[in-house]
Amino acid sequence: MLRRRRTLQCIRFRFWLPFCLALVFLSPSWAAVSVNVSIANTSPQIVYTPFLCNAATLTVDPDCKGAWNVSSIDGVPTISTDGPAPDGADIVPQMFMTFHASALYMSTSAVSNATANFTVSSSSGSVFRVVDSAAGLVAIINLVESELTSLVVTYIPGQKVSQLDIGSILITVSDPDASSFFIPSMTLPPSMTLPTFIPLTTASSASPSATSPLVRSIAHRAQIAEALGLVLGLGIGLSLIAGTLFFWWRRRRRLRAARQAWF
C-alpha cells in the first residue's frame, strides 16, 4: 500500500511537471527580470548647468561659486551646489538626464537641506514635484521603460544658503547590458533658455524695463516736434501770403484814389 501511494505521487508529479515548466517559460515576470543599474553622477550623459567644478578649485576659481562641485561625503561621490552666487555664476543650478527605465532612485546626503524641483517628462506626459532633499532619497516609479524619460532637477533659491547634493543614482531596467539604450547621450535643445538669478538690488534688473519707456518717450517727442513744425510752418506761410495780399490791396487802392483825383 505504501509503495502504491508513492507510485501515485510520482505519477502525479510527472503529470504536473510539464505544466509547471510551461508556467516558468510563459510567465512574464520570469521572462523579463528587472534589475537595478548604478549610474555615476559624473556620467557624460548627465548635463550640469552652469558647469561642473572640482571642489578643490573653489579657493582659486571664484567662478565655481554657484556651480556644481564634485566632492565626497561619507565616502560617497557627491555632486553638490549651494545655489546661485551673486559674486560667481548667477545661474540657477540644474541637472539634465534622459533614460529608459521603469524607475529611478536618487540619494542625497545627510547634510543636504535644499529644496529642488524634480520635473519628469515623457511621451505619456509631464509631472513635477517640489522635493526637500533632506529626505535622503527620491524615488520615481511607474515609468514606461520603452519611452524616453527626461529628468530635470532645478535648485530652488531660498532666503538662506542651502546645499543640494546628488549622490547615488539607480535605474531599474530589463536589460542591464543595453547601456546605450537606457542611458543615451544627453544634449540640451538649442531653444532651451536657462534661468538666470539676478538680485533685485542690481541696476541690471531695472535696465530692461527702463529701455521701453525711454524709446516710447523719444518717439513721442519726435511726433510732437513734427506736429509743431507743421503748424508753425503753415502759420508763417499763411501770414506771409496774407501780408502780401494786404500790401497789394492797399497799393491798388491808393493808385485808384490818385486816378480819381486827377480826372
Beta strands, then each sheet from edge to edge (+ up, - down):
strand 1: 35-39
strand 2: 47-49
strand 3: 52-54
strand 4: 68-73
strand 5: 76-81
strand 6: 94-99
strand 7: 103-107
strand 8: 115-122
strand 9: 125-132
strand 10: 137-140
strand 11: 149-156
strand 12: 164-166
strand 13: 169-173
sheet 1: 1+ 13- 7+ 10-
sheet 2: 2+ 6- 11+ 8- 9+
sheet 3: 3+ 4+ 5- 12+
end
